[in-house]
Protein backbone atom coordinates (compact mmCIF):
# COMPACT_ATOMS: atom_id res chain seq x y z
CA UNK A 1 0.00 0.00 0.00
CA UNK A 2 1.59 3.24 -1.08
CA UNK A 3 -0.59 5.56 0.93
CA UNK A 4 -2.57 6.74 -2.07
CA UNK A 5 -6.27 5.88 -2.03
CA UNK A 6 -8.98 6.44 -4.62
CA UNK A 7 -12.01 8.28 -3.30
CA UNK A 8 -15.32 9.07 -4.97
CA UNK A 9 -16.87 12.29 -3.72
CA UNK A 10 -20.61 11.78 -3.38
CA UNK A 11 -21.75 15.40 -3.75
CA UNK A 12 -18.97 17.85 -4.37
CA UNK A 13 -17.12 16.08 -7.18
CA UNK A 14 -20.09 14.09 -8.53
CA UNK A 15 -18.70 10.77 -9.76
CA UNK A 16 -15.30 12.20 -10.64
CA UNK A 17 -12.48 10.17 -9.12
CA UNK A 18 -9.48 11.99 -7.77
CA UNK A 19 -6.31 10.80 -6.10
CA UNK A 20 -5.99 12.11 -2.55
CA UNK A 21 -3.43 11.76 0.20
CA UNK A 22 -5.46 10.85 3.25
CA UNK A 23 -4.51 10.98 6.90
CA UNK A 24 -5.57 7.37 7.48
CA UNK A 25 -3.55 6.13 4.53
CA UNK A 26 -2.56 2.84 6.20
CA UNK A 27 -6.07 1.46 6.72
CA UNK A 28 -5.70 -1.11 3.98
CA UNK A 29 -2.56 -2.64 5.44
CA UNK A 30 -4.08 -2.60 8.93
CA UNK A 31 -7.31 -4.36 7.99
CA UNK A 32 -6.10 -6.36 4.99
CA UNK A 33 -8.61 -4.92 2.54
CA UNK A 34 -9.47 -1.66 0.88
CA UNK A 35 -11.64 0.70 2.87
CA UNK A 36 -14.24 2.84 1.10
CA UNK A 37 -14.73 6.22 2.72
CA UNK A 38 -16.08 9.65 1.96
CA UNK A 39 -13.56 12.42 2.56
CA UNK A 40 -14.65 15.99 3.26
CA UNK A 41 -12.26 18.92 3.33
CA UNK A 42 -13.02 21.98 5.46
CA UNK A 43 -12.89 23.93 2.22
CA UNK A 44 -13.39 21.44 -0.57
CA UNK A 45 -12.16 22.31 -4.08
CA UNK A 46 -15.06 22.42 -6.53
CA UNK A 47 -14.28 20.20 -9.51
CA UNK A 48 -16.39 20.05 -12.64
CA UNK A 49 -16.96 17.36 -15.24
CA UNK A 50 -14.91 17.63 -18.42
CA UNK A 51 -17.78 18.98 -20.57
CA UNK A 52 -19.45 21.01 -17.85
CA UNK A 53 -18.91 24.78 -17.74
CA UNK A 54 -20.51 27.38 -15.45
CA UNK A 55 -23.39 29.07 -17.28
CA UNK A 56 -23.79 32.67 -18.38
CA UNK A 57 -26.78 33.83 -16.27
CA UNK A 58 -29.05 36.85 -15.80
CA UNK A 59 -29.69 38.48 -12.43
CA UNK A 60 -33.43 39.24 -12.50
CA UNK A 61 -33.59 42.22 -10.16
CA UNK A 62 -30.57 44.10 -11.52
CA UNK A 63 -30.48 42.90 -15.11
CA UNK A 64 -26.79 42.13 -14.82
CA UNK A 65 -25.06 39.06 -16.22
CA UNK A 66 -23.20 36.81 -13.84
CA UNK A 67 -21.44 33.47 -13.59
CA UNK A 68 -21.16 31.39 -10.44
CA UNK A 69 -18.04 29.32 -9.82
CA UNK A 70 -17.40 27.36 -6.66
CA UNK A 71 -20.17 29.15 -4.75
CA UNK A 72 -18.88 32.62 -5.70
CA UNK A 73 -20.71 35.03 -7.98
CA UNK A 74 -18.83 37.05 -10.60
CA UNK A 75 -20.81 39.94 -12.11
CA UNK A 76 -20.03 40.61 -15.75
CA UNK A 77 -21.96 43.75 -16.69
CA UNK A 78 -25.26 44.32 -18.47
CA UNK A 79 -26.87 41.04 -19.50
CA UNK A 80 -26.57 40.38 -23.25
CA UNK A 81 -23.94 43.08 -23.85
CA UNK A 82 -20.74 42.35 -25.75
CA UNK A 83 -18.69 43.53 -22.78
CA UNK A 84 -20.37 41.03 -20.43
CA UNK A 85 -19.85 38.20 -22.90
CA UNK A 86 -16.15 39.05 -23.28
CA UNK A 87 -15.78 39.14 -19.49
CA UNK A 88 -17.54 35.77 -19.27
CA UNK A 89 -15.16 34.32 -21.88
CA UNK A 90 -12.17 35.67 -19.96
CA UNK A 91 -13.28 34.13 -16.66
CA UNK A 92 -14.13 30.79 -18.29
CA UNK A 93 -10.76 30.74 -20.05
CA UNK A 94 -9.00 31.22 -16.70
CA UNK A 95 -11.30 28.61 -15.14
CA UNK A 96 -10.33 26.00 -17.75
CA UNK A 97 -6.64 26.91 -17.41
CA UNK A 98 -7.07 26.42 -13.66
CA UNK A 99 -7.94 22.77 -14.23
CA UNK A 100 -11.72 23.44 -14.10
CA UNK A 101 -11.44 24.12 -10.41
CA UNK A 102 -12.89 26.99 -8.41
CA UNK A 103 -10.74 30.07 -7.83
CA UNK A 104 -9.35 30.52 -4.35
CA UNK A 105 -7.30 33.26 -2.81
CA UNK A 106 -4.11 32.07 -1.03
CA UNK A 107 -5.74 32.76 2.33
CA UNK A 108 -8.41 30.16 1.53
CA UNK A 109 -6.15 27.36 0.26
CA UNK A 110 -5.30 24.54 2.65
CA UNK A 111 -2.11 22.55 2.24
CA UNK A 112 -4.19 19.42 1.51
CA UNK A 113 -5.88 21.23 -1.39
CA UNK A 114 -2.50 22.34 -2.73
CA UNK A 115 -1.33 18.72 -2.53
CA UNK A 116 -4.44 17.51 -4.36
CA UNK A 117 -3.99 20.00 -7.18
CA UNK A 118 -0.25 19.36 -7.45
CA UNK A 119 -0.79 15.59 -7.71
CA UNK A 120 -3.33 16.21 -10.46
CA UNK A 121 -0.77 18.38 -12.27
CA UNK A 122 1.97 15.75 -11.89
CA UNK A 123 -0.32 13.03 -13.22
CA UNK A 124 -1.69 14.95 -16.22
CA UNK A 125 1.02 17.38 -17.28
CA UNK A 126 4.42 15.98 -16.25
CA UNK A 127 6.07 13.05 -17.95
CA UNK A 128 7.53 11.65 -14.74
CA UNK A 129 8.35 7.98 -14.38
CA UNK A 130 6.27 5.85 -12.02
CA UNK A 131 9.23 5.73 -9.65
CA UNK A 132 9.32 9.54 -9.46
CA UNK A 133 5.55 9.75 -8.99
CA UNK A 134 5.72 7.23 -6.14
CA UNK A 135 8.50 9.26 -4.53
CA UNK A 136 6.38 12.44 -4.74
CA UNK A 137 3.38 10.62 -3.25
CA UNK A 138 5.50 9.34 -0.38
CA UNK A 139 6.79 12.82 0.48
CA UNK A 140 3.40 14.51 0.29
CA UNK A 141 1.84 11.83 2.47
CA UNK A 142 3.90 12.99 5.45
CA UNK A 143 3.30 16.66 4.59
CA UNK A 144 -0.45 16.07 4.52
CA UNK A 145 -0.41 14.15 7.80
CA UNK A 146 1.38 16.95 9.62
CA UNK A 147 0.09 20.10 7.90
CA UNK A 148 -2.81 19.13 5.63
CA UNK A 149 -5.37 21.20 7.56
CA UNK A 150 -3.14 24.27 7.73
CA UNK A 151 -3.43 27.15 5.27
CA UNK A 152 -0.58 27.43 2.79
CA UNK A 153 0.22 30.86 4.23
CA UNK A 154 0.90 29.17 7.57
CA UNK A 155 3.48 26.78 6.15
CA UNK A 156 6.71 28.51 7.13
CA UNK A 157 10.41 27.57 6.96
CA UNK A 158 10.05 26.38 10.57
CA UNK A 159 7.41 23.87 9.40
CA UNK A 160 9.70 22.68 6.62
CA UNK A 161 12.55 22.23 9.09
CA UNK A 162 10.20 20.23 11.34
CA UNK A 163 9.58 17.81 8.48
CA UNK A 164 13.32 17.62 7.91
CA UNK A 165 13.85 16.75 11.58
CA UNK A 166 11.29 13.97 11.20
CA UNK A 167 13.28 12.54 8.31
CA UNK A 168 16.47 12.72 10.37
CA UNK A 169 14.78 10.82 13.21
CA UNK A 170 13.66 8.22 10.65
CA UNK A 171 17.37 7.62 9.87
CA UNK A 172 17.13 8.70 6.24
CA UNK A 173 20.34 9.56 4.41
CA UNK A 174 21.40 13.15 3.76
CA UNK A 175 20.84 12.94 0.00
CA UNK A 176 17.39 11.37 0.46
CA UNK A 177 16.34 14.09 2.91
CA UNK A 178 17.52 16.88 0.60
CA UNK A 179 15.66 15.27 -2.29
CA UNK A 180 12.40 15.04 -0.35
CA UNK A 181 12.63 18.59 0.98
CA UNK A 182 13.25 19.68 -2.59
CA UNK A 183 9.98 18.07 -3.70
CA UNK A 184 8.04 20.12 -1.14
CA UNK A 185 9.82 23.31 -2.21
CA UNK A 186 9.02 22.55 -5.85
CA UNK A 187 5.33 22.08 -5.07
CA UNK A 188 5.14 25.50 -3.42
CA UNK A 189 6.96 27.10 -6.37
CA UNK A 190 4.37 25.51 -8.66
CA UNK A 191 1.62 26.83 -6.38
CA UNK A 192 3.06 30.32 -6.73
CA UNK A 193 3.02 29.96 -10.53
CA UNK A 194 -0.65 28.96 -10.26
CA UNK A 195 -1.29 32.03 -8.04
CA UNK A 196 -2.51 29.97 -5.09
CA UNK A 197 0.63 30.34 -2.98
CA UNK A 198 1.97 33.83 -2.18
CA UNK A 199 5.42 34.60 -3.52
CA UNK A 200 6.77 35.41 -0.06
CA UNK A 201 5.67 32.00 1.26
CA UNK A 202 7.24 30.05 -1.64
CA UNK A 203 10.34 32.26 -1.55
CA UNK A 204 10.89 31.84 2.17
CA UNK A 205 10.92 28.04 1.80
CA UNK A 206 13.69 28.26 -0.78
CA UNK A 207 15.94 29.83 1.88
CA UNK A 208 15.94 26.61 3.91
CA UNK A 209 19.44 25.29 3.25
CA UNK A 210 20.29 21.77 2.17
CA UNK A 211 21.92 19.46 4.69
CA UNK A 212 25.65 19.07 4.24
CA UNK A 213 27.36 15.75 4.66
CA UNK A 214 29.30 15.53 7.89
CA UNK A 215 27.60 18.64 9.28
CA UNK A 216 24.27 17.26 10.48
CA UNK A 217 22.81 14.43 12.52
CA UNK A 218 21.39 12.80 9.38
CA UNK A 219 22.57 9.31 8.55
CA UNK A 220 25.30 8.84 5.98
CA UNK A 221 25.52 5.57 4.14
CA UNK A 222 28.25 4.03 2.04
CA UNK A 223 28.00 4.68 -1.72
CA UNK A 224 26.51 1.97 -3.92
CA UNK A 225 29.20 -0.48 -4.99
CA UNK A 226 29.19 -2.52 -8.21
CA UNK A 227 28.16 -6.14 -7.78
CA UNK A 228 30.67 -8.76 -8.91
CA UNK A 229 29.64 -10.88 -11.87
CA UNK A 230 30.50 -14.02 -9.89
CA UNK A 231 27.89 -13.12 -7.26
CA UNK A 232 25.28 -12.44 -9.95
CA UNK A 233 25.94 -15.81 -11.59
CA UNK A 234 25.59 -17.59 -8.23
CA UNK A 235 22.27 -15.80 -7.66
CA UNK A 236 20.60 -16.49 -11.01
CA UNK A 237 19.87 -20.26 -10.51
CA UNK A 238 17.81 -19.41 -7.43
CA UNK A 239 15.48 -17.05 -9.34
CA UNK A 240 12.38 -18.99 -10.31
CA UNK A 241 11.33 -16.81 -13.27
CA UNK A 242 13.39 -17.21 -16.45
CA UNK A 243 12.09 -13.81 -17.53
CA UNK A 244 13.58 -12.13 -14.47
CA UNK A 245 16.87 -13.98 -15.10
CA UNK A 246 16.94 -12.63 -18.64
CA UNK A 247 16.08 -9.12 -17.45
CA UNK A 248 19.05 -9.21 -15.08
CA UNK A 249 21.41 -10.37 -17.81
CA UNK A 250 20.19 -7.71 -20.25
CA UNK A 251 20.49 -4.95 -17.66
CA UNK A 252 24.07 -6.01 -16.93
CA UNK A 253 25.02 -6.10 -20.62
CA UNK A 254 23.58 -2.67 -21.51
CA UNK A 255 24.36 -0.99 -18.14
CA UNK A 256 20.82 0.32 -17.98
CA UNK A 257 18.58 1.37 -15.14
CA UNK A 258 15.89 -1.08 -14.00
CA UNK A 259 13.20 1.07 -15.64
CA UNK A 260 15.06 0.84 -18.98
CA UNK A 261 14.47 -2.91 -18.86
CA UNK A 262 10.90 -2.67 -17.59
CA UNK A 263 9.87 -0.16 -20.28
CA UNK A 264 11.55 -1.81 -23.26
CA UNK A 265 9.29 -2.03 -26.35
CA UNK A 266 10.05 -3.16 -29.92
CA UNK A 267 8.99 0.22 -31.33
CA UNK A 268 11.72 1.90 -29.26
CA UNK A 269 14.51 -0.32 -30.62
CA UNK A 270 16.17 0.35 -33.98
CA UNK A 271 17.31 -3.11 -35.12
CA UNK A 272 18.65 -2.04 -38.51
CA UNK A 273 22.35 -1.99 -37.57
CA UNK A 274 24.78 -4.48 -36.12
CA UNK A 275 24.35 -2.75 -32.77
CA UNK A 276 20.74 -1.94 -31.89
CA UNK A 277 19.81 1.56 -30.75
CA UNK A 278 17.31 1.66 -27.88
CA UNK A 279 15.59 4.97 -27.04
CA UNK A 280 13.32 4.44 -23.98
CA UNK A 281 9.99 6.24 -24.21
CA UNK A 282 10.34 7.14 -20.52
CA UNK A 283 13.52 7.72 -18.60
CA UNK A 284 14.92 9.55 -15.60
CA UNK A 285 15.84 12.84 -17.30
CA UNK A 286 13.21 13.04 -20.04
CA UNK A 287 11.36 15.83 -18.21
CA UNK A 288 14.51 17.94 -18.61
CA UNK A 289 14.33 17.56 -22.38
CA UNK A 290 17.24 15.13 -22.58
CA UNK A 291 17.36 12.26 -25.05
CA UNK A 292 18.60 8.85 -23.96
CA UNK A 293 19.92 6.07 -26.18
CA UNK A 294 21.36 2.74 -25.16
CA UNK A 295 23.47 0.47 -27.34
CA UNK A 296 22.38 -3.18 -27.38
CA UNK A 297 25.16 -5.59 -28.35
CA UNK A 298 25.06 -9.18 -29.64
CA UNK A 299 24.80 -10.88 -26.22
CA UNK A 300 21.83 -8.78 -25.11
CA UNK A 301 20.24 -9.09 -28.59
CA UNK A 302 20.33 -12.87 -28.34
CA UNK A 303 18.32 -12.72 -25.12
CA UNK A 304 15.87 -10.03 -26.26
CA UNK A 305 15.11 -11.36 -29.77
CA UNK A 306 12.77 -14.25 -28.73
CA UNK A 307 10.77 -11.86 -26.54
CA UNK A 308 10.41 -9.38 -29.43
CA UNK A 309 9.22 -12.21 -31.71
CA UNK A 310 6.53 -13.09 -29.17
CA UNK A 311 5.19 -9.52 -29.01
CA UNK A 312 1.78 -9.12 -30.66
CA UNK A 313 2.50 -5.50 -31.59
CA UNK A 314 5.40 -3.05 -31.54
CA UNK A 315 4.09 -1.14 -28.51
CA UNK A 316 3.88 -4.19 -26.27
CA UNK A 317 6.50 -4.48 -23.54
CA UNK A 318 9.34 -6.83 -24.47
CA UNK A 319 9.27 -8.43 -21.04
CA UNK A 320 5.54 -9.11 -20.46
CA UNK A 321 4.11 -7.46 -17.38
CA UNK A 322 1.18 -9.86 -17.16
CA UNK A 323 3.51 -12.40 -15.59
CA UNK A 324 4.33 -10.03 -12.73
CA UNK A 325 1.66 -8.24 -10.69
CA UNK A 326 3.78 -5.64 -8.92
CA UNK A 327 6.41 -5.24 -11.61
CA UNK A 328 8.89 -2.86 -10.00
CA UNK A 329 8.95 -4.48 -6.57
CA UNK A 330 8.89 -8.03 -7.92
CA UNK A 331 12.15 -7.49 -9.79
CA UNK A 332 14.14 -6.32 -6.76
CA UNK A 333 12.36 -8.70 -4.37
CA UNK A 334 13.13 -11.68 -6.60
CA UNK A 335 16.83 -10.78 -6.41
CA UNK A 336 16.66 -10.30 -2.64
CA UNK A 337 15.02 -13.70 -2.10
CA UNK A 338 17.46 -15.44 -4.43
CA UNK A 339 20.45 -13.91 -2.63
CA UNK A 340 19.26 -15.45 0.65
CA UNK A 341 18.80 -18.86 -0.97
CA UNK A 342 22.18 -18.69 -2.66
CA UNK A 343 23.94 -17.55 0.50
CA UNK A 344 25.52 -14.53 -1.21
CA UNK A 345 25.57 -10.87 -0.10
CA UNK A 346 22.39 -8.99 -0.98
CA UNK A 347 22.65 -6.84 -4.10
CA UNK A 348 20.16 -4.61 -5.92
CA UNK A 349 19.33 -3.97 -9.60
CA UNK A 350 21.10 -0.59 -9.51
CA UNK A 351 24.36 -2.35 -8.68
CA UNK A 352 24.21 -4.04 -12.08
CA UNK A 353 24.43 -0.58 -13.67
CA UNK A 354 27.37 0.32 -11.45
CA UNK A 355 29.07 -2.95 -12.41
CA UNK A 356 28.63 -2.23 -16.10
CA UNK A 357 29.91 1.33 -15.75
CA UNK A 358 32.97 0.19 -13.82
CA UNK A 359 33.86 -2.46 -16.40
CA UNK A 360 33.58 0.02 -19.27
CA UNK A 361 35.71 2.58 -17.45
CA UNK A 362 38.40 0.02 -16.67
CA UNK A 363 38.62 -1.20 -20.27
CA UNK A 364 37.90 1.94 -22.32
CA UNK A 365 38.16 4.99 -20.03
CA UNK A 366 35.88 7.56 -18.46
CA UNK A 367 34.65 9.06 -21.74
CA UNK A 368 33.31 5.71 -22.95
CA UNK A 369 31.72 5.00 -19.58
CA UNK A 370 29.98 8.39 -19.75
CA UNK A 371 28.57 7.51 -23.18
CA UNK A 372 27.35 4.07 -22.10
CA UNK A 373 25.73 5.32 -18.90
CA UNK A 374 24.17 8.31 -20.68
CA UNK A 375 25.50 11.00 -18.33
CA UNK A 376 25.82 14.65 -19.33
CA UNK A 377 28.57 15.18 -16.78
CA UNK A 378 31.69 13.09 -16.30
CA UNK A 379 31.52 13.80 -12.56
CA UNK A 380 28.25 11.84 -12.43
CA UNK A 381 29.86 8.96 -14.28
CA UNK A 382 32.64 8.84 -11.70
CA UNK A 383 30.01 8.04 -9.06
CA UNK A 384 28.76 5.04 -11.03
CA UNK A 385 32.01 3.81 -12.58
CA UNK A 386 34.39 3.10 -9.73
CA UNK A 387 38.10 3.15 -10.47
CA UNK A 388 39.41 -0.33 -9.78
CA UNK A 389 42.13 -0.88 -7.18
CA UNK A 390 43.97 -3.08 -9.64
CA UNK A 391 45.01 -0.01 -11.65
CA UNK A 392 46.44 1.69 -8.59
CA UNK A 393 48.16 -1.56 -7.58
CA UNK A 394 49.78 -1.84 -11.01
CA UNK A 395 51.18 1.71 -10.73
CA UNK A 396 52.44 1.05 -7.20
CA UNK A 397 54.18 -2.11 -8.35
CA UNK A 398 55.94 -0.36 -11.19
CA UNK A 399 56.99 2.88 -9.51
CA UNK A 400 57.36 1.76 -5.98
N, C-alpha and C positions, 0 to 999 in steps of 0.2 A: 504494500500500500504506500503510495507516494505522498499522501497527504492532500491529494487533489480529488475532490468529489464532484459529481455532476448533480446539480439541483435543478428542479423545475419550479419556477415561481408560479403560484396558483393565480395571483391577481395582477401583480405589478408587471411581470414580464409576459404573461399570457402565452404559455406553451413554448416560449423561446428558451432553449437550454443555454446556460452559461457556465463557465468554469470558475469556481470560487474557492478561495482558500478559507477554510472554516476552522473555528477554534477547536472543535472536537474532531480534528482530522483523523485521529487514531481509532475511531469507533469500529471500523471494519476489522482491524487486527485484534481488537479486544473481544469482539463478539463472534468473530469468524464468519461474518456475512455482511453484505452491504446494508447500510441503514438509510432509509428514505426519510428525509426531513424537509421541512419548509423553513427557509432562512429569511429573516426579516432584518434589514438594516434600520438604524434609527432614521437615516435619511437615504432612502433607497433610490438608486439611479433609475430613471424612467427609460426603458428601452422599447423600441418600436419594431414591428415586423418589417421585413425588407421592403415591401411594397406600400407600407402605410406611411402617410405623411400628414402632419397636422393641417387642418383645413383652414382656408381663408373664410372668415366669418364676419357677420354684420352685427354690431351692437345696436339693439332696437331703440333704446332711449336716446342715444347720442348720434346714431347714424354713422358711427366710425367703424372702420374695418379693424379686425383684430385676429390674432392667432394665439392659441394656447399651447404651450409646450411645458411638460413636466409640472403642471399645476400653476404655471405663471402665465399671465396675460400680457401680450405685446401689442400695443395699439399702433396702427399703421398709417392712420390718416383717414380722409373721407372715403367711405365705402364706394367701391367701383372706380375710383380715380386711378390714373396711371401711376401717380406717386405712391399710392398705397400698395398697388400690385408690385411695383419695383422693390418696395421695402419688404413685402412678403417674400419675394424671390430671394432677396439678400439674406433674410433670416433663415429661410429653408436651405439655402446653399450652405450656410454656416452650420446648420443643424446636421445636414448629411455629412459634411466634412468632420463633424464632431462624433462620427460613428453612430448617428441617429439616436443620440442620447441627450437628455435634457441639459440645459446650460446651468452651471453652478458657479458661484463666485468662490474664490479660494477659502473664504471663511466658512463655507457650507460643506466643503469636501472633507470627508473622513479618509483616513489612511486606507481603510479597507476598500473604499470606493476607488481610490487611486490604484490600488493593487489590482482590482477587478478590471479596470480599464486598461492598465498596462499589460496584463496577461492577454487581454483581447487583442491589443496591438501586436504583441509578440507573436501570437498565433496566426494572425491574418496578414501582417505586413512585413514581418522579418523572416528571412530565410535561414533561421537558426536550425542547427541539428537537434535531434531529439535529446541528445546528451546535454546540450546547452539549455534547452527548455526545461529539462528536469532539474538542472542546477538552479535556474531562476526560480522555479516553483519551490524548491527546498529552502532557498533564502527567504522568499517572501512569506513562507509559512510561519517562520519564527517572527518576522516583522509584524504579521497580522495578529499573532497570539499576544504579543506584548503591547502593540500600539494601534491595533485595528480600529478601535473605537475613538481614538484621538483625532482631532482635526489636523490636517497637513501643516497648518501654521504652528501647531504645537510640537511638531517633530523637529527638535533642535539638535545641534552637534552633541549635546550631552546625551540625548537619547541614542544617537548613533554610536557613541562611545560605550553606552550601556550594552548595546547589542554586541559590540566588539569584545567587551569583557566576558559576555556569556560564551562567545566562541572560544576565548582563551581558557575559560573554566572547562569547556568541553574537550580540551586538549587538541584542538585543531592546529595545523601547522601555520606558520606565518604567511606563506604564500596563499594558502586556502582562505585564511581570514581576510587578507587584503582583496582577494578576488571577490568574496562575498560582500564585503563592504562596498566595493566598487559597483556591484549590481544595484544596491540600494541607491547609491549616488546617481547612477545612470537613470533609474526610474524617476527620481525627482527632477533631473534635468529634462527628461521627456515631458513630465508634468508641467514644467515651466514653459516648454515649447507649445503645449496644448492650452496654456493660459489657465491652468487649474492649480498651479503651485506658484506662489509669489517668487520673484527672482531673488529676493533677499534670503528666503528659506532655502532654495536650491543652492544658492551661492555659498551660504554659510556651511552647508554640509561638505562642499568641496574643500573647505579649509581643514577638515579633519585629516591629519597626516597618516600616511601608510606606516605600518609597523616595520621596523628595521630589524634584520636578523642580528641576534646577539645583543639587542638593546631592549628587549621586552620579555615578559614572562611566557609568551606563546611558545608552544612546542616547536622544535626544529628537528626534522627527520633527515636521515641520510638520503642522498639523491638516488634516483632509480638507476640500478645497475643493469647492464645487458645480461641476458640469461645465456648460459653456455649451451651450445648445440647438443652436447652429450646429455645434459639434463632434459632437454626437450625430447630427444629420442627415447629416453627412458620413460618419459611420461606418456607418450602417444599410445602405447599398447593398452594403457589402462583407461583410455577414453572410449566409451561405448559407441559413440556415433562416428561413422566413417566421414560424414560430412564435416564435423567439427575438426577431425584430424586433418582433413584436406584444407580447411580454412586456416589452420595453424601453419601448415607448410607454406601455403600461398603467402600469408602475411610475412613470414620469415623471408621468403625469396624476394618479395617486392619492397620490403621495409616499410610497409604501410601501417596506418592506424587501424584499429579494429573496425571503425565505421567504414573505412575504405573497402574492407572485405564484406561487411554486412550489406553495403549499398551497391555492390557490383552488379551491373546489368549489361547484357550484350550490346545494347544501343550506345553505351558509353565507351566501348572498346573498339578501337580501330585495328582490325586484324590484317590489314593489307600488307604490312611490312614484315620483315623477319622478326623484329621486336615489336610487340603490340603496344599501342599507346592507349592508356586508360585515363579518362577524364571523369572523375566522380561527379555526379549531378549535385551532390551535397558534400561539403567538407568544412573543416574547421574555420578557414579564413575566407569563405566565399562571401560572407556579408561585408567584407572589406574590399570587395571587388577583385580579389586575387584569383587567378586561374591555377588549377592544380592538375598536373599530369604525372602519371606513374608509368614506368617502363616495365613491361611484363616479358621476361625472358623465357627460353625454351622449357626449363623445368616447371615453372609456374603454369605455362601454357598447357603442358601435358596434363596437369591436374584439372585445369579449368575447362578444357575443351569438351569433355563428356557432359559436364553440367550445362554448358552453352547449348549443346546438341539436344538436350532434354527440355530446354525452354520452349514454351508454346509460342511466345512472342518476344520481340526484342526488348520490351520494357519490363519483362519479368526478372526478378532477382536471380542471379546465377546460383546462389546457394539458397534453396527454397526455405522460406520462413514458416511454411505450414508445418514443417517438422518440429519446429521449436516455438513454444508458446511465448515465453518471455525471452526474446532473441538476445538482447544485450547482456542480460544477467546470466543466461544459460551458458554463453560462451566462456565467460570468466569463471563461473561456478564449476563448469565441466573440467576446466584446467585445475582448479583448486582441489576438487575431489580426487582427480587422477594423481595429483602430486602426493596426496596422503597415501593412496593405495601403492604408489610406486616407491614410497619412502624417500622422496627427493625434496629439497627445499622448495617452498611455495614460490611460484613465479606468476606473473600476470601477462596479459596480451601485450601491454605497452612495452614490456621488456624485450619482446621479439623485435620491435622497431629499433630499440636501442642496440640490440645485437647486430641487426643488419647495418645500422649506421656505423658502428664500430668496425665491422669487418671491411666495409667500403673505405673508411678512412685509413685503416692500416694498409690496405693494398693499393689504393689509388690516390689518397690524399684528401685534404679537407674540402677542396673545391668540388670533387666528385661526390663526396658524402653530402654536401649541401644540395647538389642537384638531385640526388636520389631521394633525400628526405623532403625536398620541396621547401626549403627554408629561404626566406629573403635575406636573412642575416647569417653570416658565418658564426657569429657568437652564439646563436641559437643552436646551430649544428654542433658546436663544441659541447653543449650540454648532453646531446643525444649520442654523439660519437666519441666515446671515451678513448683517449690515447692509451695504447697498451703499454704495460710495464716492460714488455719484451724489447721494445725499441730503446727505452732508457737503459735497460740492462746491456744491450748490444753496444751502446755508446760507452758505458762505463767500463765494459770489458776491453774495448779498444784503446781508450784514452786514459784509463786508470783510476 
